[in-house]
Amino acid sequence: MSNYFKRSILRRFLRDLLGGEIVGASDGGRYGVSWLANYATVLRESYGVKIESIPKGTGLKHFYRIKNKERAKKVLETLDSNAKEQK
């Protein structure tokens, strides 16, 4: 998987969360990947976004929530800027 593709998923994931959409850990199909946990981990460890997985109902259903939205907005701006430069 190319870095551009990974970054495009990160950008969409962040944009959706910041836009108030409910995105679950198993919603990878919406993004063209099998699972979003790896992308949440990248956002946490590489970009410093405080993103947590919250249980929703019973079973393994979890959804993501960003705790530091200002940091997430800055990361999204950086990712968007990098994407424009690469085109």
PDB file of N, CA, C and O in Angstrom:
ATOM      1  N   MET A   1       0.850  -1.178   0.000  1.00  0.00           N
ATOM      2  CA  MET A   1       0.000   0.000   0.000  1.00  0.00           C
ATOM      3  C   MET A   1       0.891   1.235   0.000  1.00  0.00           C
ATOM      4  O   MET A   1       1.815   1.344   0.806  1.00  0.00           O
ATOM      5  N   SER A   2       0.616   2.141  -0.885  1.00  0.00           N
ATOM      6  CA  SER A   2       1.446   3.336  -1.009  1.00  0.00           C
ATOM      7  C   SER A   2       1.196   4.293   0.152  1.00  0.00           C
ATOM      8  O   SER A   2       0.147   4.263   0.796  1.00  0.00           O
ATOM      9  N   ASN A   3       2.192   5.144   0.398  1.00  0.00           N
ATOM     10  CA  ASN A   3       2.046   6.152   1.452  1.00  0.00           C
ATOM     11  C   ASN A   3       0.917   7.109   1.148  1.00  0.00           C
ATOM     12  O   ASN A   3       0.221   7.558   2.059  1.00  0.00           O
ATOM     13  N   TYR A   4       0.717   7.439  -0.164  1.00  0.00           N
ATOM     14  CA  TYR A   4      -0.370   8.343  -0.523  1.00  0.00           C
ATOM     15  C   TYR A   4      -1.711   7.744  -0.140  1.00  0.00           C
ATOM     16  O   TYR A   4      -2.578   8.426   0.407  1.00  0.00           O
ATOM     17  N   PHE A   5      -1.873   6.446  -0.437  1.00  0.00           N
ATOM     18  CA  PHE A   5      -3.133   5.788  -0.115  1.00  0.00           C
ATOM     19  C   PHE A   5      -3.357   5.784   1.396  1.00  0.00           C
ATOM     20  O   PHE A   5      -4.466   6.054   1.858  1.00  0.00           O
ATOM     21  N   LYS A   6      -2.334   5.486   2.154  1.00  0.00           N
ATOM     22  CA  LYS A   6      -2.445   5.501   3.613  1.00  0.00           C
ATOM     23  C   LYS A   6      -2.831   6.890   4.105  1.00  0.00           C
ATOM     24  O   LYS A   6      -3.713   7.034   4.952  1.00  0.00           O
ATOM     25  N   ARG A   7      -2.173   7.901   3.574  1.00  0.00           N
ATOM     26  CA  ARG A   7      -2.461   9.269   4.011  1.00  0.00           C
ATOM     27  C   ARG A   7      -3.861   9.696   3.607  1.00  0.00           C
ATOM     28  O   ARG A   7      -4.519  10.434   4.341  1.00  0.00           O
ATOM     29  N   SER A   8      -4.324   9.243   2.449  1.00  0.00           N
ATOM     30  CA  SER A   8      -5.672   9.613   2.033  1.00  0.00           C
ATOM     31  C   SER A   8      -6.709   9.003   2.967  1.00  0.00           C
ATOM     32  O   SER A   8      -7.740   9.618   3.239  1.00  0.00           O
ATOM     33  N   ILE A   9      -6.442   7.802   3.456  1.00  0.00           N
ATOM     34  CA  ILE A   9      -7.343   7.170   4.423  1.00  0.00           C
ATOM     35  C   ILE A   9      -7.293   7.919   5.748  1.00  0.00           C
ATOM     36  O   ILE A   9      -8.329   8.173   6.362  1.00  0.00           O
ATOM     37  N   LEU A  10      -6.085   8.273   6.190  1.00  0.00           N
ATOM     38  CA  LEU A  10      -5.949   9.048   7.432  1.00  0.00           C
ATOM     39  C   LEU A  10      -6.709  10.363   7.322  1.00  0.00           C
ATOM     40  O   LEU A  10      -7.399  10.767   8.258  1.00  0.00           O
ATOM     41  N   ARG A  11      -6.580  11.029   6.175  1.00  0.00           N
ATOM     42  CA  ARG A  11      -7.252  12.317   5.980  1.00  0.00           C
ATOM     43  C   ARG A  11      -8.767  12.146   6.034  1.00  0.00           C
ATOM     44  O   ARG A  11      -9.456  12.917   6.703  1.00  0.00           O
ATOM     45  N   ARG A  12      -9.280  11.155   5.344  1.00  0.00           N
ATOM     46  CA  ARG A  12     -10.725  10.939   5.332  1.00  0.00           C
ATOM     47  C   ARG A  12     -11.234  10.547   6.722  1.00  0.00           C
ATOM     48  O   ARG A  12     -12.268  11.037   7.174  1.00  0.00           O
ATOM     49  N   PHE A  13     -10.501   9.667   7.385  1.00  0.00           N
ATOM     50  CA  PHE A  13     -10.850   9.212   8.734  1.00  0.00           C
ATOM     51  C   PHE A  13     -10.926  10.404   9.690  1.00  0.00           C
ATOM     52  O   PHE A  13     -11.907  10.562  10.417  1.00  0.00           O
ATOM     53  N   LEU A  14      -9.889  11.238   9.684  1.00  0.00           N
ATOM     54  CA  LEU A  14      -9.869  12.425  10.545  1.00  0.00           C
ATOM     55  C   LEU A  14     -10.992  13.396  10.184  1.00  0.00           C
ATOM     56  O   LEU A  14     -11.683  13.908  11.065  1.00  0.00           O
ATOM     57  N   ARG A  15     -11.167  13.644   8.899  1.00  0.00           N
ATOM     58  CA  ARG A  15     -12.203  14.577   8.447  1.00  0.00           C
ATOM     59  C   ARG A  15     -13.586  14.100   8.890  1.00  0.00           C
ATOM     60  O   ARG A  15     -14.405  14.899   9.343  1.00  0.00           O
ATOM     61  N   ASP A  16     -13.845  12.804   8.761  1.00  0.00           N
ATOM     62  CA  ASP A  16     -15.134  12.259   9.169  1.00  0.00           C
ATOM     63  C   ASP A  16     -15.351  12.391  10.669  1.00  0.00           C
ATOM     64  O   ASP A  16     -16.431  12.783  11.113  1.00  0.00           O
ATOM     65  N   LEU A  17     -14.321  12.063  11.452  1.00  0.00           N
ATOM     66  CA  LEU A  17     -14.448  12.175  12.908  1.00  0.00           C
ATOM     67  C   LEU A  17     -14.639  13.617  13.349  1.00  0.00           C
ATOM     68  O   LEU A  17     -15.471  13.904  14.210  1.00  0.00           O
ATOM     69  N   LEU A  18     -13.865  14.529  12.755  1.00  0.00           N
ATOM     70  CA  LEU A  18     -13.998  15.939  13.108  1.00  0.00           C
ATOM     71  C   LEU A  18     -15.337  16.505  12.659  1.00  0.00           C
ATOM     72  O   LEU A  18     -15.839  17.465  13.244  1.00  0.00           O
ATOM     73  N   GLY A  19     -15.912  15.912  11.624  1.00  0.00           N
ATOM     74  CA  GLY A  19     -17.217  16.335  11.119  1.00  0.00           C
ATOM     75  C   GLY A  19     -18.381  15.761  11.904  1.00  0.00           C
ATOM     76  O   GLY A  19     -19.538  16.024  11.574  1.00  0.00           O
ATOM     77  N   GLY A  20     -18.098  14.990  12.927  1.00  0.00           N
ATOM     78  CA  GLY A  20     -19.143  14.458  13.786  1.00  0.00           C
ATOM     79  C   GLY A  20     -19.716  13.114  13.371  1.00  0.00           C
ATOM     80  O   GLY A  20     -20.684  12.644  13.970  1.00  0.00           O
ATOM     81  N   GLU A  21     -19.132  12.487  12.353  1.00  0.00           N
ATOM     82  CA  GLU A  21     -19.621  11.168  11.948  1.00  0.00           C
ATOM     83  C   GLU A  21     -19.212  10.126  12.976  1.00  0.00           C
ATOM     84  O   GLU A  21     -18.162  10.231  13.610  1.00  0.00           O
ATOM     85  N   ILE A  22     -20.056   9.129  13.124  1.00  0.00           N
ATOM     86  CA  ILE A  22     -19.716   8.002  13.987  1.00  0.00           C
ATOM     87  C   ILE A  22     -19.000   6.984  13.121  1.00  0.00           C
ATOM     88  O   ILE A  22     -19.572   6.438  12.178  1.00  0.00           O
ATOM     89  N   VAL A  23     -17.737   6.736  13.455  1.00  0.00           N
ATOM     90  CA  VAL A  23     -16.919   5.785  12.713  1.00  0.00           C
ATOM     91  C   VAL A  23     -16.522   4.684  13.677  1.00  0.00           C
ATOM     92  O   VAL A  23     -15.941   4.942  14.732  1.00  0.00           O
ATOM     93  N   GLY A  24     -16.840   3.466  13.308  1.00  0.00           N
ATOM     94  CA  GLY A  24     -16.534   2.328  14.149  1.00  0.00           C
ATOM     95  C   GLY A  24     -15.250   1.641  13.745  1.00  0.00           C
ATOM     96  O   GLY A  24     -14.755   1.809  12.631  1.00  0.00           O
ATOM     97  N   ALA A  25     -14.720   0.866  14.671  1.00  0.00           N
ATOM     98  CA  ALA A  25     -13.485   0.136  14.422  1.00  0.00           C
ATOM     99  C   ALA A  25     -13.628  -0.823  13.254  1.00  0.00           C
ATOM    100  O   ALA A  25     -12.651  -1.101  12.559  1.00  0.00           O
ATOM    101  N   SER A  26     -14.827  -1.329  13.029  1.00  0.00           N
ATOM    102  CA  SER A  26     -15.036  -2.291  11.942  1.00  0.00           C
ATOM    103  C   SER A  26     -15.572  -1.646  10.671  1.00  0.00           C
ATOM    104  O   SER A  26     -16.023  -2.358   9.774  1.00  0.00           O
ATOM    105  N   ASP A  27     -15.535  -0.324  10.568  1.00  0.00           N
ATOM    106  CA  ASP A  27     -16.015   0.388   9.383  1.00  0.00           C
ATOM    107  C   ASP A  27     -14.963   0.512   8.290  1.00  0.00           C
ATOM    108  O   ASP A  27     -15.079   1.375   7.419  1.00  0.00           O
ATOM    109  N   GLY A  28     -13.960  -0.318   8.321  1.00  0.00           N
ATOM    110  CA  GLY A  28     -12.888  -0.221   7.335  1.00  0.00           C
ATOM    111  C   GLY A  28     -13.367  -0.310   5.906  1.00  0.00           C
ATOM    112  O   GLY A  28     -12.776   0.302   5.017  1.00  0.00           O
ATOM    113  N   GLY A  29     -14.433  -1.065   5.664  1.00  0.00           N
ATOM    114  CA  GLY A  29     -14.965  -1.196   4.310  1.00  0.00           C
ATOM    115  C   GLY A  29     -15.345   0.137   3.695  1.00  0.00           C
ATOM    116  O   GLY A  29     -15.252   0.316   2.481  1.00  0.00           O
ATOM    117  N   ARG A  30     -15.773   1.073   4.534  1.00  0.00           N
ATOM    118  CA  ARG A  30     -16.114   2.425   4.054  1.00  0.00           C
ATOM    119  C   ARG A  30     -14.891   3.149   3.510  1.00  0.00           C
ATOM    120  O   ARG A  30     -15.005   4.064   2.695  1.00  0.00           O
ATOM    121  N   TYR A  31     -13.719   2.724   3.975  1.00  0.00           N
ATOM    122  CA  TYR A  31     -12.468   3.401   3.631  1.00  0.00           C
ATOM    123  C   TYR A  31     -11.588   2.579   2.699  1.00  0.00           C
ATOM    124  O   TYR A  31     -10.486   3.002   2.351  1.00  0.00           O
ATOM    125  N   GLY A  32     -12.064   1.412   2.297  1.00  0.00           N
ATOM    126  CA  GLY A  32     -11.283   0.568   1.400  1.00  0.00           C
ATOM    127  C   GLY A  32     -10.198  -0.227   2.089  1.00  0.00           C
ATOM    128  O   GLY A  32      -9.247  -0.672   1.446  1.00  0.00           O
ATOM    129  N   VAL A  33     -10.330  -0.410   3.389  1.00  0.00           N
ATOM    130  CA  VAL A  33      -9.376  -1.225   4.149  1.00  0.00           C
ATOM    131  C   VAL A  33     -10.179  -2.232   4.968  1.00  0.00           C
ATOM    132  O   VAL A  33     -11.390  -2.088   5.137  1.00  0.00           O
ATOM    133  N   SER A  34      -9.491  -3.247   5.470  1.00  0.00           N
ATOM    134  CA  SER A  34     -10.218  -4.260   6.224  1.00  0.00           C
ATOM    135  C   SER A  34     -10.509  -3.832   7.657  1.00  0.00           C
ATOM    136  O   SER A  34     -11.476  -4.308   8.253  1.00  0.00           O
ATOM    137  N   TRP A  35      -9.686  -2.936   8.227  1.00  0.00           N
ATOM    138  CA  TRP A  35      -9.830  -2.586   9.625  1.00  0.00           C
ATOM    139  C   TRP A  35      -9.226  -1.210   9.861  1.00  0.00           C
ATOM    140  O   TRP A  35      -8.199  -0.878   9.268  1.00  0.00           O
ATOM    141  N   LEU A  36      -9.834  -0.422  10.700  1.00  0.00           N
ATOM    142  CA  LEU A  36      -9.328   0.936  10.946  1.00  0.00           C
ATOM    143  C   LEU A  36      -8.403   1.051  12.161  1.00  0.00           C
ATOM    144  O   LEU A  36      -7.825   2.113  12.394  1.00  0.00           O
ATOM    145  N   ALA A  37      -8.260  -0.003  12.921  1.00  0.00           N
ATOM    146  CA  ALA A  37      -7.447   0.069  14.142  1.00  0.00           C
ATOM    147  C   ALA A  37      -6.020   0.505  13.846  1.00  0.00           C
ATOM    148  O   ALA A  37      -5.439   1.270  14.616  1.00  0.00           O
ATOM    149  N   ASN A  38      -5.447   0.036  12.750  1.00  0.00           N
ATOM    150  CA  ASN A  38      -4.076   0.421  12.410  1.00  0.00           C
ATOM    151  C   ASN A  38      -3.973   1.919  12.163  1.00  0.00           C
ATOM    152  O   ASN A  38      -2.978   2.540  12.535  1.00  0.00           O
ATOM    153  N   TYR A  39      -4.989   2.503  11.541  1.00  0.00           N
ATOM    154  CA  TYR A  39      -4.972   3.933  11.256  1.00  0.00           C
ATOM    155  C   TYR A  39      -5.155   4.751  12.535  1.00  0.00           C
ATOM    156  O   TYR A  39      -4.560   5.819  12.685  1.00  0.00           O
ATOM    157  N   ALA A  40      -5.967   4.255  13.441  1.00  0.00           N
ATOM    158  CA  ALA A  40      -6.114   4.920  14.738  1.00  0.00           C
ATOM    159  C   ALA A  40      -4.784   4.894  15.486  1.00  0.00           C
ATOM    160  O   ALA A  40      -4.410   5.873  16.132  1.00  0.00           O
ATOM    161  N   THR A  41      -4.077   3.783  15.397  1.00  0.00           N
ATOM    162  CA  THR A  41      -2.770   3.659  16.049  1.00  0.00           C
ATOM    163  C   THR A  41      -1.775   4.638  15.442  1.00  0.00           C
ATOM    164  O   THR A  41      -1.019   5.278  16.174  1.00  0.00           O
ATOM    165  N   VAL A  42      -1.759   4.767  14.122  1.00  0.00           N
ATOM    166  CA  VAL A  42      -0.868   5.726  13.453  1.00  0.00           C
ATOM    167  C   VAL A  42      -1.180   7.141  13.916  1.00  0.00           C
ATOM    168  O   VAL A  42      -0.267   7.918  14.195  1.00  0.00           O
ATOM    169  N   LEU A  43      -2.459   7.482  14.001  1.00  0.00           N
ATOM    170  CA  LEU A  43      -2.840   8.818  14.457  1.00  0.00           C
ATOM    171  C   LEU A  43      -2.369   9.068  15.886  1.00  0.00           C
ATOM    172  O   LEU A  43      -1.920  10.166  16.212  1.00  0.00           O
ATOM    173  N   ARG A  44      -2.470   8.059  16.725  1.00  0.00           N
ATOM    174  CA  ARG A  44      -2.024   8.199  18.117  1.00  0.00           C
ATOM    175  C   ARG A  44      -0.511   8.338  18.210  1.00  0.00           C
ATOM    176  O   ARG A  44       0.003   9.289  18.800  1.00  0.00           O
ATOM    177  N   GLU A  45       0.197   7.375  17.619  1.00  0.00           N
ATOM    178  CA  GLU A  45       1.641   7.270  17.831  1.00  0.00           C
ATOM    179  C   GLU A  45       2.468   8.197  16.954  1.00  0.00           C
ATOM    180  O   GLU A  45       3.472   8.740  17.415  1.00  0.00           O
ATOM    181  N   SER A  46       2.077   8.388  15.719  1.00  0.00           N
ATOM    182  CA  SER A  46       2.888   9.191  14.798  1.00  0.00           C
ATOM    183  C   SER A  46       2.500  10.666  14.769  1.00  0.00           C
ATOM    184  O   SER A  46       3.334  11.527  14.492  1.00  0.00           O
ATOM    185  N   TYR A  47       1.234  10.952  15.056  1.00  0.00           N
ATOM    186  CA  TYR A  47       0.756  12.329  14.919  1.00  0.00           C
ATOM    187  C   TYR A  47       0.287  12.954  16.235  1.00  0.00           C
ATOM    188  O   TYR A  47      -0.038  14.141  16.265  1.00  0.00           O
ATOM    189  N   GLY A  48       0.246  12.190  17.304  1.00  0.00           N
ATOM    190  CA  GLY A  48      -0.123  12.745  18.604  1.00  0.00           C
ATOM    191  C   GLY A  48      -1.592  13.065  18.779  1.00  0.00           C
ATOM    192  O   GLY A  48      -1.956  13.862  19.644  1.00  0.00           O
ATOM    193  N   VAL A  49      -2.449  12.445  17.960  1.00  0.00           N
ATOM    194  CA  VAL A  49      -3.891  12.659  18.099  1.00  0.00           C
ATOM    195  C   VAL A  49      -4.399  11.712  19.182  1.00  0.00           C
ATOM    196  O   VAL A  49      -4.175  10.503  19.128  1.00  0.00           O
ATOM    197  N   LYS A  50      -5.079  12.280  20.153  1.00  0.00           N
ATOM    198  CA  LYS A  50      -5.658  11.455  21.214  1.00  0.00           C
ATOM    199  C   LYS A  50      -6.995  10.920  20.709  1.00  0.00           C
ATOM    200  O   LYS A  50      -8.022  11.596  20.762  1.00  0.00           O
ATOM    201  N   ILE A  51      -6.946   9.692  20.221  1.00  0.00           N
ATOM    202  CA  ILE A  51      -8.137   9.061  19.668  1.00  0.00           C
ATOM    203  C   ILE A  51      -8.387   7.808  20.497  1.00  0.00           C
ATOM    204  O   ILE A  51      -7.481   7.015  20.749  1.00  0.00           O
ATOM    205  N   GLU A  52      -9.629   7.652  20.910  1.00  0.00           N
ATOM    206  CA  GLU A  52      -9.950   6.506  21.751  1.00  0.00           C
ATOM    207  C   GLU A  52     -11.078   5.696  21.139  1.00  0.00           C
ATOM    208  O   GLU A  52     -11.902   6.205  20.379  1.00  0.00           O
ATOM    209  N   SER A  53     -11.089   4.440  21.487  1.00  0.00           N
ATOM    210  CA  SER A  53     -12.129   3.529  21.027  1.00  0.00           C
ATOM    211  C   SER A  53     -13.098   3.319  22.182  1.00  0.00           C
ATOM    212  O   SER A  53     -12.707   2.853  23.252  1.00  0.00           O
ATOM    213  N   ILE A  54     -14.347   3.659  21.964  1.00  0.00           N
ATOM    214  CA  ILE A  54     -15.381   3.629  22.996  1.00  0.00           C
ATOM    215  C   ILE A  54     -16.338   2.483  22.714  1.00  0.00           C
ATOM    216  O   ILE A  54     -16.824   2.359  21.589  1.00  0.00           O
ATOM    217  N   PRO A  55     -16.624   1.641  23.701  1.00  0.00           N
ATOM    218  CA  PRO A  55     -17.602   0.573  23.474  1.00  0.00           C
ATOM    219  C   PRO A  55     -18.979   1.146  23.169  1.00  0.00           C
ATOM    220  O   PRO A  55     -19.416   2.124  23.775  1.00  0.00           O
ATOM    221  N   LYS A  56     -19.643   0.516  22.224  1.00  0.00           N
ATOM    222  CA  LYS A  56     -20.988   0.938  21.856  1.00  0.00           C
ATOM    223  C   LYS A  56     -21.878  -0.307  21.893  1.00  0.00           C
ATOM    224  O   LYS A  56     -21.817  -1.152  21.000  1.00  0.00           O
ATOM    225  N   GLY A  57     -22.669  -0.404  22.894  1.00  0.00           N
ATOM    226  CA  GLY A  57     -23.547  -1.563  23.014  1.00  0.00           C
ATOM    227  C   GLY A  57     -22.784  -2.791  23.481  1.00  0.00           C
ATOM    228  O   GLY A  57     -21.767  -2.687  24.166  1.00  0.00           O
ATOM    229  N   THR A  58     -23.288  -3.943  23.100  1.00  0.00           N
ATOM    230  CA  THR A  58     -22.666  -5.194  23.525  1.00  0.00           C
ATOM    231  C   THR A  58     -21.790  -5.751  22.418  1.00  0.00           C
ATOM    232  O   THR A  58     -21.896  -5.345  21.260  1.00  0.00           O
ATOM    233  N   GLY A  59     -20.945  -6.662  22.776  1.00  0.00           N
ATOM    234  CA  GLY A  59     -20.076  -7.309  21.797  1.00  0.00           C
ATOM    235  C   GLY A  59     -18.848  -6.481  21.482  1.00  0.00           C
ATOM    236  O   GLY A  59     -18.360  -5.719  22.317  1.00  0.00           O
ATOM    237  N   LEU A  60     -18.361  -6.640  20.276  1.00  0.00           N
ATOM    238  CA  LEU A  60     -17.119  -5.985  19.866  1.00  0.00           C
ATOM    239  C   LEU A  60     -17.340  -4.671  19.132  1.00  0.00           C
ATOM    240  O   LEU A  60     -16.432  -4.191  18.453  1.00  0.00           O
ATOM    241  N   LYS A  61     -18.507  -4.086  19.249  1.00  0.00           N
ATOM    242  CA  LYS A  61     -18.780  -2.835  18.547  1.00  0.00           C
ATOM    243  C   LYS A  61     -18.182  -1.667  19.326  1.00  0.00           C
ATOM    244  O   LYS A  61     -18.552  -1.411  20.471  1.00  0.00           O
ATOM    245  N   HIS A  62     -17.267  -0.977  18.693  1.00  0.00           N
ATOM    246  CA  HIS A  62     -16.613   0.198  19.266  1.00  0.00           C
ATOM    247  C   HIS A  62     -16.642   1.310  18.226  1.00  0.00           C
ATOM    248  O   HIS A  62     -16.682   1.046  17.024  1.00  0.00           O
ATOM    249  N   PHE A  63     -16.621   2.539  18.690  1.00  0.00           N
ATOM    250  CA  PHE A  63     -16.483   3.661  17.768  1.00  0.00           C
ATOM    251  C   PHE A  63     -15.377   4.563  18.265  1.00  0.00           C
ATOM    252  O   PHE A  63     -15.007   4.526  19.439  1.00  0.00           O
ATOM    253  N   TYR A  64     -14.848   5.380  17.358  1.00  0.00           N
ATOM    254  CA  TYR A  64     -13.725   6.252  17.677  1.00  0.00           C
ATOM    255  C   TYR A  64     -14.190   7.653  18.032  1.00  0.00           C
ATOM    256  O   TYR A  64     -15.192   8.156  17.523  1.00  0.00           O
ATOM    257  N   ARG A  65     -13.418   8.264  18.928  1.00  0.00           N
ATOM    258  CA  ARG A  65     -13.673   9.646  19.329  1.00  0.00           C
ATOM    259  C   ARG A  65     -12.325  10.334  19.522  1.00  0.00           C
ATOM    260  O   ARG A  65     -11.400   9.764  20.102  1.00  0.00           O
ATOM    261  N   ILE A  66     -12.229  11.551  19.034  1.00  0.00           N
ATOM    262  CA  ILE A  66     -11.007  12.347  19.187  1.00  0.00           C
ATOM    263  C   ILE A  66     -11.147  13.198  20.435  1.00  0.00           C
ATOM    264  O   ILE A  66     -12.168  13.854  20.645  1.00  0.00           O
ATOM    265  N   LYS A  67     -10.109  13.180  21.262  1.00  0.00           N
ATOM    266  CA  LYS A  67     -10.133  13.938  22.505  1.00  0.00           C
ATOM    267  C   LYS A  67      -9.450  15.304  22.376  1.00  0.00           C
ATOM    268  O   LYS A  67      -9.795  16.234  23.105  1.00  0.00           O
ATOM    269  N   ASN A  68      -8.496  15.436  21.468  1.00  0.00           N
ATOM    270  CA  ASN A  68      -7.814  16.721  21.270  1.00  0.00           C
ATOM    271  C   ASN A  68      -8.067  17.211  19.835  1.00  0.00           C
ATOM    272  O   ASN A  68      -7.232  17.053  18.945  1.00  0.00           O
ATOM    273  N   LYS A  69      -9.226  17.797  19.652  1.00  0.00           N
ATOM    274  CA  LYS A  69      -9.682  18.191  18.308  1.00  0.00           C
ATOM    275  C   LYS A  69      -8.794  19.248  17.667  1.00  0.00           C
ATOM    276  O   LYS A  69      -8.605  19.233  16.450  1.00  0.00           O
ATOM    277  N   GLU A  70      -8.251  20.155  18.452  1.00  0.00           N
ATOM    278  CA  GLU A  70      -7.379  21.187  17.866  1.00  0.00           C
ATOM    279  C   GLU A  70      -6.137  20.546  17.262  1.00  0.00           C
ATOM    280  O   GLU A  70      -5.717  20.918  16.167  1.00  0.00           O
ATOM    281  N   ARG A  71      -5.550  19.590  17.963  1.00  0.00           N
ATOM    282  CA  ARG A  71      -4.383  18.871  17.434  1.00  0.00           C
ATOM    283  C   ARG A  71      -4.783  18.115  16.163  1.00  0.00           C
ATOM    284  O   ARG A  71      -4.053  18.129  15.171  1.00  0.00           O
ATOM    285  N   ALA A  72      -5.932  17.463  16.198  1.00  0.00           N
ATOM    286  CA  ALA A  72      -6.408  16.700  15.041  1.00  0.00           C
ATOM    287  C   ALA A  72      -6.617  17.612  13.835  1.00  0.00           C
ATOM    288  O   ALA A  72      -6.306  17.225  12.708  1.00  0.00           O
ATOM    289  N   LYS A  73      -7.137  18.813  14.058  1.00  0.00           N
ATOM    290  CA  LYS A  73      -7.338  19.764  12.960  1.00  0.00           C
ATOM    291  C   LYS A  73      -6.006  20.164  12.338  1.00  0.00           C
ATOM    292  O   LYS A  73      -5.896  20.274  11.116  1.00  0.00           O
ATOM    293  N   LYS A  74      -4.988  20.383  13.179  1.00  0.00           N
ATOM    294  CA  LYS A  74      -3.660  20.743  12.674  1.00  0.00           C
ATOM    295  C   LYS A  74      -3.052  19.601  11.872  1.00  0.00           C
ATOM    296  O   LYS A  74      -2.427  19.825  10.835  1.00  0.00           O
ATOM    297  N   VAL A  75      -3.237  18.380  12.355  1.00  0.00           N
ATOM    298  CA  VAL A  75      -2.725  17.208  11.634  1.00  0.00           C
ATOM    299  C   VAL A  75      -3.423  17.092  10.286  1.00  0.00           C
ATOM    300  O   VAL A  75      -2.775  16.829   9.272  1.00  0.00           O
ATOM    301  N   LEU A  76      -4.726  17.285  10.265  1.00  0.00           N
ATOM    302  CA  LEU A  76      -5.470  17.217   9.008  1.00  0.00           C
ATOM    303  C   LEU A  76      -5.000  18.297   8.038  1.00  0.00           C
ATOM    304  O   LEU A  76      -4.850  18.031   6.845  1.00  0.00           O
ATOM    305  N   GLU A  77      -4.770  19.492   8.526  1.00  0.00           N
ATOM    306  CA  GLU A  77      -4.253  20.564   7.671  1.00  0.00           C
ATOM    307  C   GLU A  77      -2.900  20.187   7.075  1.00  0.00           C
ATOM    308  O   GLU A  77      -2.646  20.434   5.896  1.00  0.00           O
ATOM    309  N   THR A  78      -2.037  19.593   7.887  1.00  0.00           N
ATOM    310  CA  THR A  78      -0.717  19.164   7.420  1.00  0.00           C
ATOM    311  C   THR A  78      -0.843  18.073   6.368  1.00  0.00           C
ATOM    312  O   THR A  78      -0.182  18.128   5.331  1.00  0.00           O
ATOM    313  N   LEU A  79      -1.688  17.082   6.628  1.00  0.00           N
ATOM    314  CA  LEU A  79      -1.886  15.999   5.664  1.00  0.00           C
ATOM    315  C   LEU A  79      -2.475  16.529   4.362  1.00  0.00           C
ATOM    316  O   LEU A  79      -2.072  16.100   3.280  1.00  0.00           O
ATOM    317  N   ASP A  80      -3.426  17.457   4.456  1.00  0.00           N
ATOM    318  CA  ASP A  80      -4.018  18.062   3.258  1.00  0.00           C
ATOM    319  C   ASP A  80      -2.970  18.842   2.472  1.00  0.00           C
ATOM    320  O   ASP A  80      -2.909  18.754   1.245  1.00  0.00           O
ATOM    321  N   SER A  81      -2.156  19.597   3.178  1.00  0.00           N
ATOM    322  CA  SER A  81      -1.106  20.390   2.538  1.00  0.00           C
ATOM    323  C   SER A  81      -0.103  19.483   1.835  1.00  0.00           C
ATOM    324  O   SER A  81       0.305  19.769   0.709  1.00  0.00           O
ATOM    325  N   ASN A  82       0.296  18.405   2.477  1.00  0.00           N
ATOM    326  CA  ASN A  82       1.238  17.458   1.875  1.00  0.00           C
ATOM    327  C   ASN A  82       0.633  16.805   0.639  1.00  0.00           C
ATOM    328  O   ASN A  82       1.338  16.576  -0.343  1.00  0.00           O
ATOM    329  N   ALA A  83      -0.650  16.506   0.674  1.00  0.00           N
ATOM    330  CA  ALA A  83      -1.316  15.884  -0.464  1.00  0.00           C
ATOM    331  C   ALA A  83      -1.342  16.840  -1.662  1.00  0.00           C
ATOM    332  O   ALA A  83      -1.151  16.415  -2.802  1.00  0.00           O
ATOM    333  N   LYS A  84      -1.579  18.135  -1.401  1.00  0.00           N
ATOM    334  CA  LYS A  84      -1.597  19.116  -2.483  1.00  0.00           C
ATOM    335  C   LYS A  84      -0.219  19.260  -3.120  1.00  0.00           C
ATOM    336  O   LYS A  84      -0.101  19.425  -4.334  1.00  0.00           O
ATOM    337  N   GLU A  85       0.826  19.195  -2.286  1.00  0.00           N
ATOM    338  CA  GLU A  85       2.192  19.328  -2.792  1.00  0.00           C
ATOM    339  C   GLU A  85       2.590  18.134  -3.655  1.00  0.00           C
ATOM    340  O   GLU A  85       3.380  18.283  -4.587  1.00  0.00           O
ATOM    341  N   GLN A  86       2.058  16.963  -3.359  1.00  0.00           N
ATOM    342  CA  GLN A  86       2.424  15.754  -4.091  1.00  0.00           C
ATOM    343  C   GLN A  86       1.705  15.623  -5.425  1.00  0.00           C
ATOM    344  O   GLN A  86       2.094  14.806  -6.259  1.00  0.00           O
ATOM    345  N   LYS A  87       0.671  16.410  -5.634  1.00  0.00           N
ATOM    346  CA  LYS A  87      -0.072  16.321  -6.912  1.00  0.00           C
ATOM    347  C   LYS A  87       0.616  17.038  -8.015  1.00  0.00           C
ATOM    348  O   LYS A  87       0.122  17.055  -9.142  1.00  0.00           O
TER     349      LYS A  87
END
